[in-house]
Amino acid sequence: MKRNKITLAGVGLLSASALVLVGCAGSNNGAGDDGEGAGGDATAIITVNGSEPQNPLIPTNTNEVGGGKILDAMFAGLIGYAADGSVFNDVAEEITVDDPQNLTVKIREGLTFTDGEEVTADNFIKAWNYGALASNEQLSSYFFEDIEGFSYDADSELTGLEQVDDYTFTIALNKPASDFAQRLGYSAYYPLPDAAFDDIESFGENPIGNGPYMLEGEGAWQHDVGINLVSNPDYDGPRTPANGGLDIKFYASQDSAYADLLAGELDVLDAIPDSAFETFESDLGDRAVNQPAAIFQSFTIPERLEHFGGEEGVLRRQAISMSINRQEITDVIFQGTRTPASDFTSPVIDGWSDSLMGAEVLAYDPEKAKELWAEADAISPWSGEFQIAYNADGGHQAWVDATANSIKNTLGIEASGAPYPTFAELRGEVTERTIQTAFRTGWQADYPGLYNFLGPLYATNAGSNDGDYSNPEFDKLLSEGISATDAEEANGLFQKAQEVLLQDLPATPLWYSNVVGGYGETVDNVEFGWNSVPLYEQITKVS
């Protein structure tokens, strides 16, 4: 089979003969040849904000931002993503897409985990098989469903993974997935050392990675307090740190984190509290950050809840959506740091559209909302109170209260927020399907593609499908879109799939989030990426 090799320089879909080979492995994004940024101290520790991970730090069982931020610092994948979302090689020397269902991966020789074990093809194959195995119940198992041999129902081997030699393996997919190579920078695809499989739970408390940073030592992760990382001297890749490490502090509130930033106790903050939206730009000056990011915010009403199943549920979800004055909330609460949503993805992603059929369900229309609610009452009269659960440690109370009040005032029902103390507690009930209310949801993209906002959240049995939504028409359009090798054709199919979502509303789109953050006077070279996360390895302390 002829295998053409073409440089991938953007973030669009891969053609059937594309080669991921962007940048130069071993280069240093933003740092000087000696490992220091301009005038920076390569030994300095950078303090940043974070949140307590929901689970032990196992790549295939982490699908939330707090844990993902840490894993991305500690591990290196086959590829990585630059600030603009473009792809560069990290562990991979080259990834050849032989056709939409077959890829060949060659990794660089001589790379190691922090325990000294060499990174080989087998480390990827074993890690992916562990993540895919049904009995392991990994939250990110969905990311392996396109590989031959995957099963949701029974334990099975990923037969589509075949080791050619110590540094080469092939990937055979069970159906075309034209963006599969582009996905391979996501944490679910990280390699694991052999030590991980001796005791995977213990490993999750003290992970051994192959990335730019590693745990400072025993006790580096203090639960509900923070985690201390130091630069990995053996990392050889494009993200070599220009600093000595990261102290990631877990905050109970964004207000506390912002107070620490202003007081010089925190170097970088990636989430300004809504209480400071009106003042943070004047407080921080040119150290304030307010830029578009691949973040979508919503709330989910599971069909299993009373009054939200079948036709009645569709009518009620549409009525609730049209009773929310998104423009007023984004203007008053968010002070221009959010934009009302017109779809389920993000304007920074190629293929985004603000003119989908059915998008009027996201417009504020009190009269239509009341009409739809009355139609639902004719099926089964409403009873009870409508609530939206949220984590109180994430700065969500103001918008949840405003949203609930908008619903209450429009529909004439009782509506309120339901706070949970921490993100981990909220996610625990959502994951276990014990939560009895609507709940805050959203998506920070894993890789820059429309499919990533749709497949993981709304496809039948998808790992982040928290509302257990299932619609064969949506699944069919999604499958056709991911099989198309032409970007325009694929994006058109994804847009049609979203029109199904706009009818069913498995989640209620609210707004697109900017990354709204800032940094202190003692750091430099601070850049926030396409997915809102700072590029920590570039940050330097001012001398």
N, C-alpha and C positions, 0 to 999 in steps of 0.2 A: 504494500500500500504506500502510495506516495505521501510524504509528510512535509508539506511546505512549512517554513518557519517565518512567521511575520511578527514584528514587534508590536505589542499592545501598548499604546500610549495614552489611551483614554479610559473611560469607565463604561462604555457601551457593551452590548452583547459581543461575545466572542464569535468569530466566524468558525466554520468547521475545520479550518486549518491554521488556527492562530497559535502563537507561542507566547507565553507570558515570560517576558524577559525585559524588564524595565529597570533602568538604573544599574548600579554596580554593587554587587554584594561586597560588604566590607567597607563601604563608604560610610560617612558619618553625617547624618542629616543635621546640619546646622552647627556642628562642632568643628573645631580646628584640628589640624593633623595630630596635635599632641593630646587630643581628648578634651581640650578646654574650648569653650566659646570665647568670643572676643572679650578679653579682660576678665573672664570668668574663673572660678575656682573649681577645678574638677573633683575636689573632695567634699564640696559643700553639700549639705543635706537640704532638700527642698520640702517644705511642708505644704500639703495639699489636703483638700476635703474629700471625704468618702462616706460610705455607709456600711454597716455590718452586713456581710454577705448572708444570703438566705441559707446557704448550705456550705458544707466543706468545699474547699477549692479544687474541685475536680472539673476539668474543662467541659466534659460532656454533660455535667449536671448543673451547670451555671448558666442561667438565661436571664439574669438581671444585672443592672448597671453596677451596683456596688461590688459584686464579685467579679464581674467581667473586667472592670477597670484594673483590678489587681492581677488577674490572670494575664491580661494583655501586656502588663509590665514584666511579668515573670517568665512568659513563654514566647517563643518565636514560631510562627507558622511557616508554611511553604512560601506564602507571599505576605505582603503587608500593604497598607493603604496610606498614601501620602495625604497631606492636609486637604487637597482638593478632591480626594477620593480616587485618584489614579493609582494604578497597581505597580508595585515593585517586588522583585524577588528578595526573599530572606533566606530561609533554609534551602529553597529550591534553586538549583542551577538553571533548570529549564523545565517548563511544563508544556508538552506538545499535545494539542487537541487533534487527534487523528481523524475524528469525525464527531458528530454531536453526542455519540454514546461511548466513545473510547478516548482515554487520555493516557499519556505516558509521562511519568514524573521522574526526574533525575535530581537528587539532592546533592549538595556540596559535601565533599569529604572533609573529615577532620573536625567537625563540629561536635560539641559535647554538652551533656547536661551538667548541672553544677555539682553532681556527685562523681564526675569524671567519666561516666559512661558515654561512649560515642553515640551520636545520633545516626541511626541507620533507617533504611526503609521499613524494617521490621517494627520499629518504634511507632511508626504511623499506622501500620496495619493492625497491630495489637490494640492500640488505643482506639481506633475506629471500630474494631470489632467489639471491644468492651462497651463503647458508647451505643452501639446498635443493638446489642443483645437484649431481647425483650425482658428477660427476668431481672436485668440490672435496673430497669425502670429509670433510665436517664432522661432528664428533662429535654435534652437536645437530641434525642435519638432520631427525631424527625429529619435532621440534616443528613442522615445516611439512607433515607428511604429510596433514593434514586439509584443506589448501588445494587448490582445483582446480588441476590441472596438475602436481602433485607426482609424481615417479617415483623409485623406488629403483634402477631398472634402466638408465635412459638419461637423458641430459641433457634437461631440459625446463623451460620457463618456468612460473612460477606464474601461470597465466592467471586465477586467481581474484582476483588483486590488480589493481585498476583505479584509476588516478589520476583524480579528478574535477576538482580544481584544485590549486594549489600546496600547499594546507593540508588537503585532504580526499582520502581514498581509501576504497574499498570492499573488503571481504573476502568472497569466495564460497567456501564450504567444499564438499568433495565428499561429505560426509555430516554429519548433525547432530553438533554438539559443544557441548553445552549450557554447558560451562564455559570456552569458548574466550576470551571477554573477560577472564575471571579470570586466564588464563595470561599475559596480555600485559605483566606486570611482570617476567617472567623474562628473563635476559640474552640468550637466543637471539633475542629480539625487539627488541633495541636497534637504533637507526639507526646508519649509518656515513657519514662524510663522503666526498666524492668522492676525496679524497687517499688513502683506503684502497685504492682499486682501481688505483692506480699501481703499487704493490708491496705486496701484502697481507702478505707475510712480514715485511718491514721495518716495516710499520705495526704488526704484532703486537708488535714490540720497543719501539715508541714510539707507543702508541695515542693518538689524538686523540678525546676524548670530548665529551659535552655535559652532564655531571653535576656534582655538587657539588665534586668534586676533579679535579685534573689533575696530570700529572707535574711535578716540581719543575724539571726541565730535562734537558739531555743527561746521560746517565749516572745518571739517577734510579733506574733498575732495575739493581742489582748482583746478578747471578745468584747464587743460593744464600746471599745475605747479607741482602737486603732491598730495599724500594722506597720512595721518598720522594714523597709527594703533598702538594700545597698546595691551599688552597681556590681555587675558580674564581670570580673576581670577576664574571664575566658570567653565572653560573648564576642563572636566575630561576625558582624553583620551590619546592615545599613542603619541600625538604630543605636549605635554605641553611645552611651550616656555622656553628656558634657557636664555631669554633676556626680556627686558621690552617692546619692540615694534619695529615697522618698520616705518621708514620714506621713502616712495617710491617716488623718484624724477622722473618727466617726462622730458626727455631730447629731444631737437630739433635735436640733432645729437649724434651719438656714439662717435665722437671725443671729444665733450664737456664732456661726461660722463667719458671717459678715462682720460682726463686732470684732472677732479675732483678726480679720483681714485689716480693718481700719486701725487696730491697735498694734499691728506689726507682728502678731503671733501666728499668722498664716500667710504663706507666700502666694498661693494661687487658689482661687475659688471659681468653680464652674457652675454655680447656681446662686444668683443673687436672690434674696427673699423678696416677695412682693411688697413688703413694707418699705423697701428701699428703691423700688423702681423709679420713683419720682426724683430721687436724689443721687443715685449711685454714679451717674455720669459726671455730675459736678463734684461729688466726693472724690472720685478717682481720676478725673481728667483723662489724659490719653492712655491711662492704664485700665480704663473701662472697656469691656468687650460686649458688643451687641451685634451679632451676625447670624444669618440664616444657618440652619443645621438640619440634618435629616432626622427630625423628631416630630412625631405625630401624637396628639393627645386625644383621649376619648374616655368614655366609660362604657362598661358592658353590663347588659341585663340578660342573664342566662334564661333560656327558654324554659328551664325546669322550674322557675319561680312561678307562683300562683299568678294568674292573669297575663302571663307573658308567653304562653305556648300557642301554637297554631295561628289561625287568622286573627284571633283577638290580640295575640302578642304582637303581631306585625303592626296592626293598627295603633296599639298603645305606644310602641317604640317610635313610630312615625310622629304621633301626636306629641310625645315628649320632646323629640328632636326639634319640631317646629315651634315649640313653646320656649325655646332657649334663645335669648337675645345675645348671640355670640359677639356681634360688633360692639355692643355696649360693654360687655364684660371685658373684652380685650382692650377697649379704650380706657375704661375706668380702673379696672383691677390691674391690668398688665402694662398700662402706660406705653403701648406701642411695641411691646416685646413679644407679642403673639399676633397671628393673622388668622381670622376665621377660616375654617377648613372648607374646601369645596370637593374633597375626595378623601381617600383613605391612605394617601402616601405623603409625599413632600415635594414642594416646589424646587428643591435643589437636585432632584433626581431626574435624569433624562427620561422623557416620556410622560411627565406629569401633565395633567390637563385640568383646567378650571371650567370646562364646558361639557361635563358628562350628562347624559340623559338621566333624569331623576334627581339631579343635584339640588332641585328646589326643596327637597325634604330637609336640607341643611339650612334653609333660610328661615328667619323669624317670621312666622305667620300665625298670630294668635287665633284668628277666626277659623282657619283651616285646622289648626291643632284641636280646637274645641269640637269641630265637626267630626274629626277622626276619633276623638275620645268618646263622643256620643255613639258612634258606630260600634266601638268596642263594648260600650256599656250595654248595647242592645244584645250582644252575644252573651255577656256575663257582667252584671253590675260590679263596679269597682268597690273594693273594701280594703281597709288598711292604710298604711303610710308608705310613700315612696322615699327610699333612702339611697344615698350614694356613699359607699364606704371609701375611705381614703386613709393614708398613713400620715399621722400628725407630725412626723419628723421630716416631712418633705416640703413644707410650705404650701399646702394645698387648701387650707381651710377657707381662705377668702373666696377663691373661685368656686369651690364646692357650695358654699353658702349662697353665693350669688346665683349659681345655676339652679339650686334647689328653690330659691325664692322666685326665680323666673318661671319655673315649672308650676309652683304653687299658685302664683298670681294669675297665670294663664288658664290653668285647668281647674282651679278651685279645689285642689286636693292638698292634703298634708304632705309636705316634702321637706327633707332635711339631710344634712350630712351625718355620717356615722364614722367618727374617728377611731383609728387604731393607733396605739402608741408608736409602733415601729413598722417600717416597710416589711421586715421579716415576718411579723405577726400577720399582717394583712395577706401577704403572699402565701403564707402557710395555709390559711383557710381557703384562699382561691384555688391553690393547687390541689388541696384535699377535697374540694367541692362541698365544703361545709358552710360556706358563706350564704346567708339568706337574704342578701340585698344586692342591688346593683353595686358596682365597684369601679374605682378609677383604673383605667388601663392606658396604654400608650405604647409607642414603639420607638426605640432608638436603633437605627438601622445597623445590621451586622455587616453588610456590604452594600455598595451604592447601586442598587437596582430595584426596579418596581416590584419584581417578584418577591423580594425580601419583605416588603410591607404586606404582602397578600398571602403567600403560601404558608408561612409559619403561623399566622394568626387565624386564618379562616378556612384553610383546606381541611377536609374531613380527617380527624385524628391527629392533626398537627400538634406539635409539642407545646406551642404557646396559644392554642385555641382554647382560651379560658372559658368561653361560653358554650363549648361543645357544639358549635355551629356545623351544619352539614347541608350542602345543597349540590346535587349532581350537576346542575347546569354550571354553577360556579367552578366546580372541580374540573369539568370538561374544558371550559375556556382557559382555565389556568394551565392545564396540561398542554393544550394547543399552543399557548403563548410561550411556554418554556421549551417547547420542541422547535419553535421557529428560529432559524439562524439569522434572519434579517431583523435588525433592531426595530425598524418601523412597523413591520408586521407583528412582531412580538408585543410591542407596546400597545398597538391597536387592540389586540386580544386581551391584554391586561386591563385596558380601559373598559372593554365590554364586560369583563368579569366584575369590575367595580360597579357597573350599572346594576348587576344582580345584587351586590351588597347594598346599594342605595335603596333597593326595594325591601330587603329583609332586615337591614340594620343590625347585624350581629354585634356590632359595637356602634356607639353614637359618636361620630366624629365631632370634635370641638374646635380645635385650632392647631396650627403649626407653631412650634416653638422655635424662637431664636435661641442660640446659646448666649446666655446673659451672665457674664462673669467679670472677673477682674484680677489684678495681681498687685503685689506690694512694691514698694520703692526699692527693695533690695534684690530684686530679681530682674532678669532680662531675657531676651529671646523666647518670649512666651507667645505661642501660637496655638489656636484652637482649631481642631480638625473638622472635616465635613460632618462627623457624627457627634460633635459638641465636646469631645474629650480633648484636653490639652495634650500636646505632644511633649510629654514629660521629659523625654531624653534630651530635648534641645535646651531646656531651661538652665540658665546659669545664674549664679549669685554675682551681684555687682561688687567689684573689688573696692 
